[in-house]
């Protein structure tokens, strides 16, 4: 009986260690070559924006309010606007739950929206 109780405690402790995770990938190619490849991950309140490839040398991000649709105009300005060089990752905390993002290889062109 004590072993069963210990096993239950271990299982419950491990279940409590599960981290919340959300990942999005944006990838575009031309002639078999990545023109944009970005990975965004949110784990326990920390958002990480990783620029894997970009034809311009950087991934350009817009972080939007959760109430805004990436496909339509929004009265709220972007929460953040920043660039990440290829091979680098930008980490940030304090973004609202459910924030939206879009990423592009060129800051002047329309983002590839998620």
trRosetta pair geometry for C-beta under 8 A, 3 or more apart (Angstrom, degrees):
i j d omega theta_ij theta_ji phi_ij phi_ji
1 4 5.7 -54 -153 33 36 113
1 5 6.5 35 152 -18 67 105
2 5 5.5 -55 -150 38 36 114
2 6 6.3 38 152 -20 68 105
3 6 5.6 -53 -146 37 33 111
3 7 6.2 36 154 -21 66 105
4 7 5.7 -51 -146 35 31 113
4 8 6.5 32 153 -19 63 104
5 8 5.8 -53 -150 34 31 112
5 9 6.5 31 152 -19 64 105
6 9 5.7 -55 -149 35 32 112
6 10 6.4 33 153 -19 66 105
7 10 5.8 -54 -149 35 32 111
7 11 6.4 31 154 -18 65 106
8 11 5.8 -55 -147 37 31 111
8 12 6.3 27 156 -15 65 108
9 12 5.9 -58 -147 40 29 109
9 13 6.2 31 154 -22 64 108
10 13 5.7 -55 -146 36 29 112
10 14 6.4 27 156 -17 64 106
11 14 5.9 -56 -148 37 29 109
11 15 6.4 32 153 -22 63 106
12 15 5.6 -51 -146 34 33 114
12 16 6.6 34 154 -20 63 104
13 16 5.8 -56 -155 34 32 112
13 17 7.0 34 148 -25 62 104
14 17 5.6 -54 -156 26 39 115
14 18 7.9 62 148 -41 60 82
15 18 6.2 -25 -171 -11 43 114
19 43 5.4 23 151 -166 130 97
19 44 5.2 -69 -155 -42 102 107
20 42 7.8 -26 117 117 93 90
20 43 7.0 160 84 -148 58 47
20 44 6.0 126 47 -73 85 54
21 41 7.0 -23 -161 -167 88 96
21 42 7.1 156 -153 83 39 59
21 43 5.1 1 -104 -101 78 82
22 41 7.1 155 83 -156 52 49
22 42 4.5 1 54 51 100 103
22 43 8.0 -166 27 -66 61 49
23 39 6.8 -15 -166 -171 99 92
23 40 6.9 157 -155 87 50 55
23 41 4.8 -8 -104 -104 82 81
23 42 7.8 -157 -69 24 44 62
24 39 7.5 163 85 -155 48 47
24 40 4.7 -4 57 59 93 103
24 41 7.9 -169 24 -72 59 44
24 101 7.2 164 66 58 146 118
24 114 5.3 27 -179 -143 148 151
25 37 7.9 -15 -171 -163 91 70
25 38 7.2 160 -156 85 47 54
25 39 5.4 -12 -105 -105 74 74
25 40 7.9 -163 -73 25 32 69
26 36 6.3 -35 125 131 99 111
26 37 7.4 178 93 -140 61 27
26 38 4.6 2 55 54 100 100
26 40 7.8 37 -3 -4 100 103
26 103 5.1 163 56 58 156 120
26 112 5.4 137 -167 98 128 124
26 114 6.4 -96 -72 -74 111 100
27 34 6.6 -63 -158 -130 90 103
27 36 6.7 -176 -138 98 31 69
27 37 4.7 26 -115 -113 86 75
27 38 7.5 -165 -69 27 58 57
28 34 7.4 105 78 -156 48 60
28 35 5.1 -46 100 61 97 100
28 36 4.6 32 37 46 99 99
28 37 7.8 -142 33 -62 52 59
28 105 8.0 -109 56 -21 122 120
28 112 6.3 -155 -37 -85 128 159
29 32 6.2 1 170 -134 127 11
29 33 6.2 151 -157 71 85 31
29 34 5.5 -51 -98 -94 81 41
29 35 6.2 152 -121 3 23 85
30 33 6.1 -30 68 60 66 86
30 35 5.1 48 2 -41 103 126
34 37 4.5 -22 -166 -30 138 119
34 52 7.5 -55 156 106 160 99
34 53 3.9 63 110 98 133 150
35 53 7.7 113 88 126 5 105
35 54 7.3 25 159 -150 45 41
35 55 4.5 -15 -150 -31 74 120
35 105 5.9 -92 153 -27 81 159
36 53 6.8 173 -146 96 14 79
36 54 5.5 31 -110 -112 64 71
36 55 7.1 -57 -53 0 68 87
36 59 6.8 108 -149 -112 91 94
36 103 6.9 159 -179 122 127 103
36 104 7.0 -68 -111 -157 151 31
36 105 4.5 -126 -80 -49 104 105
36 112 6.5 155 97 8 155 144
37 51 7.9 104 83 -171 63 50
37 52 4.1 -64 109 76 106 110
37 53 4.0 42 31 41 111 96
37 54 7.4 -135 32 -57 63 58
38 49 7.1 -13 -172 -171 110 81
38 50 6.7 154 -161 83 59 58
38 51 5.8 -23 -108 -109 85 55
38 52 6.5 -168 -88 16 29 86
38 54 7.8 40 -60 -68 95 103
38 59 4.8 120 -91 -140 121 154
38 61 7.9 157 -160 -81 153 101
38 103 4.6 -66 42 128 168 165
39 49 8.0 160 86 -157 49 38
39 50 4.5 -10 62 61 93 111
39 52 6.3 60 -5 -28 100 117
40 47 6.9 -10 -171 -169 95 94
40 48 7.1 165 -153 84 48 54
40 49 5.4 -6 -107 -107 84 68
40 50 7.4 -168 -76 23 37 73
40 101 5.8 155 -105 64 171 158
40 103 7.6 -172 -42 -37 120 135
40 114 7.9 -87 36 -47 139 163
41 47 7.4 159 86 -154 44 49
41 48 4.8 -9 61 56 92 101
41 50 7.4 21 5 -3 102 111
42 45 7.4 23 -177 -94 94 6
42 46 7.0 167 -151 81 57 39
42 47 4.9 -21 -98 -97 85 70
42 48 7.6 177 -81 17 37 69
42 95 7.9 -104 -114 69 123 125
43 46 5.8 -21 66 59 72 90
43 48 7.5 -1 15 2 98 113
45 93 5.9 37 140 -141 94 93
46 91 5.9 2 177 -170 108 105
46 92 7.4 161 -157 81 66 27
46 93 5.4 -40 -103 -83 70 85
47 63 7.8 92 126 -116 165 137
47 91 7.0 159 86 -153 50 53
47 92 5.4 -18 62 64 98 79
47 93 7.4 165 18 -87 76 33
47 95 5.3 11 -12 21 139 141
47 99 7.5 -39 -78 56 151 134
48 89 5.5 2 -175 -179 100 117
48 90 7.3 161 -154 82 51 44
48 91 4.8 -16 -101 -100 79 81
49 59 7.3 -151 159 96 106 130
49 61 5.7 -32 -158 -63 156 160
49 82 7.9 128 67 83 155 114
49 84 5.6 -177 113 -26 105 153
49 89 6.6 157 78 -158 45 63
49 90 4.7 -10 57 58 102 94
49 91 7.8 -173 20 -76 68 35
49 92 7.9 7 -1 11 105 101
49 101 7.6 -167 -103 -155 117 154
49 103 7.8 169 -158 -92 115 128
50 84 7.4 -131 -142 134 17 153
50 88 7.7 -162 -141 105 57 36
50 89 4.4 -19 -97 -103 78 95
51 54 5.9 -32 -172 -19 113 120
51 58 6.4 -26 -163 -158 167 45
51 59 3.6 -164 -109 5 111 117
51 84 4.2 173 -17 102 122 104
51 85 6.4 180 70 98 142 23
51 86 5.3 -103 126 -101 109 39
51 87 7.0 -29 89 16 87 30
51 88 6.0 13 44 58 104 71
51 89 7.5 -170 16 -84 66 45
52 86 7.2 1 131 -151 16 77
52 87 7.7 70 -135 -75 33 39
53 86 6.1 37 -119 -135 31 116
54 57 6.1 -68 88 36 102 11
54 58 5.7 -76 81 69 153 17
54 59 5.0 -161 -63 -65 140 67
54 86 5.4 -146 30 -74 90 102
54 105 4.4 168 -161 -126 93 93
55 105 5.0 48 40 173 85 153
56 60 7.9 -4 70 -21 145 107
56 105 4.7 147 5 164 106 87
56 106 5.5 145 -52 -80 148 69
57 85 6.6 -25 154 -144 80 77
57 86 5.7 -98 -161 -4 44 113
58 83 4.4 28 160 177 134 113
58 84 6.3 157 -161 76 83 35
58 85 5.1 -48 -100 -100 88 44
58 86 6.6 -110 -81 -28 36 71
58 105 7.7 131 79 -156 51 57
59 83 6.8 159 79 -155 42 64
59 84 5.1 -12 56 58 94 92
59 86 7.5 111 -21 -79 85 60
59 103 5.3 -5 180 -169 107 117
59 104 7.6 141 -162 69 62 30
59 105 6.8 -48 -109 -99 55 52
60 81 7.9 6 -179 -173 88 80
60 82 7.8 -171 -149 101 55 32
60 83 4.9 -25 -100 -99 69 87
60 103 6.7 145 74 -157 47 60
60 104 5.0 -30 64 67 102 82
60 105 7.1 93 14 -171 95 6
60 106 6.8 -53 16 105 138 10
60 107 4.3 -159 -143 -80 162 76
60 111 7.6 -127 97 -98 91 92
61 80 7.3 6 110 108 105 98
61 81 7.1 -180 92 -146 61 40
61 82 5.6 -9 57 63 101 73
61 83 7.2 169 14 -92 76 33
61 84 6.9 33 -11 -3 117 103
61 90 7.9 -140 20 54 147 139
61 101 6.1 -26 -161 -164 103 108
61 102 7.3 152 -152 81 55 45
61 103 5.1 -20 -98 -100 71 82
62 78 4.6 -93 -163 -123 95 143
62 80 7.5 163 -157 87 38 57
62 81 5.6 -4 -107 -104 69 78
62 101 6.7 156 82 -155 55 56
62 102 5.0 0 53 54 102 90
62 103 7.7 -161 22 -73 67 41
62 111 5.7 -104 21 -55 117 153
63 78 6.2 106 62 -177 50 94
63 79 4.6 -65 104 66 97 102
63 80 4.1 23 36 47 120 95
63 81 7.7 -141 21 -63 74 40
63 95 6.3 -88 177 -127 141 131
63 99 5.6 6 -176 163 96 132
63 100 7.5 146 -165 81 48 49
63 101 5.4 -21 -106 -101 62 85
64 68 4.4 -104 169 76 119 128
64 70 6.2 178 23 -85 155 75
64 74 6.7 108 -159 31 119 163
64 76 7.6 114 -165 94 78 108
64 78 5.7 -65 -88 -121 64 71
64 79 6.5 156 -121 3 12 94
64 99 6.5 150 72 -175 49 78
64 100 4.0 -27 67 71 108 100
64 101 6.8 -174 16 -80 83 30
64 102 7.1 40 -16 -3 119 93
65 68 4.7 91 63 -3 85 106
65 74 6.9 -179 46 163 108 147
65 76 4.5 1 5 103 145 151
65 79 6.0 132 -61 -47 64 107
65 96 7.0 26 -142 43 61 141
65 99 7.0 -69 -134 -128 17 75
65 100 7.3 -1 72 25 30 98
66 96 5.6 -106 -17 108 113 121
66 97 7.0 11 -67 95 149 54
66 98 3.8 55 -122 105 131 104
66 99 5.6 -81 -63 -88 78 35
66 100 6.5 138 -110 -21 38 85
67 74 7.5 134 102 -148 81 123
67 76 6.9 88 69 8 108 143
68 72 7.7 -152 -173 73 72 82
68 74 3.5 0 -127 -107 113 158
68 76 5.7 -122 -56 57 121 109
68 100 6.0 -124 81 36 87 137
69 72 4.5 39 75 30 116 100
69 74 7.0 168 38 -69 58 109
69 100 7.4 155 -138 -94 21 171
70 100 5.1 -154 -52 163 99 132
70 101 7.6 -5 -91 81 133 22
70 102 5.0 142 -151 -59 123 115
70 111 7.2 -89 -170 91 109 125
70 113 3.6 158 136 -157 122 116
70 114 6.1 92 7 50 169 56
71 113 5.6 163 -70 108 67 164
78 81 5.2 84 97 -56 143 93
79 95 6.7 108 123 -132 152 90
79 96 7.6 -149 -97 11 159 100
79 99 6.6 -70 28 -140 152 127
80 92 7.3 106 -76 85 172 174
80 95 7.7 -71 -2 -98 128 110
82 90 6.4 176 118 -179 138 174
83 107 6.9 -64 -75 -65 116 118
84 88 5.2 -150 180 88 88 101
84 89 6.9 21 -164 -124 139 18
84 90 4.7 -124 -91 -15 119 111
85 88 4.5 60 64 11 83 129
92 95 6.4 79 110 -32 107 107
95 99 4.7 -56 163 -17 115 153
96 99 5.3 122 65 -62 75 93
100 114 6.9 -175 -165 68 80 98
101 114 6.0 26 73 23 74 130
102 111 3.2 88 140 134 120 146
102 112 6.5 172 -168 73 88 40
102 113 4.5 -36 -109 -105 119 61
102 114 6.3 -162 -94 4 60 79
103 111 6.0 97 38 -156 14 103
103 112 6.1 -29 74 55 66 90
103 114 7.9 41 10 -32 90 106
104 107 6.8 144 82 -89 117 29
104 109 5.5 -170 -174 79 143 91
104 110 7.0 164 -90 104 143 30
104 111 4.5 -116 -38 -112 107 55
104 112 6.0 142 -89 0 68 76
105 109 7.8 8 61 49 69 127
106 109 4.4 59 80 12 111 107
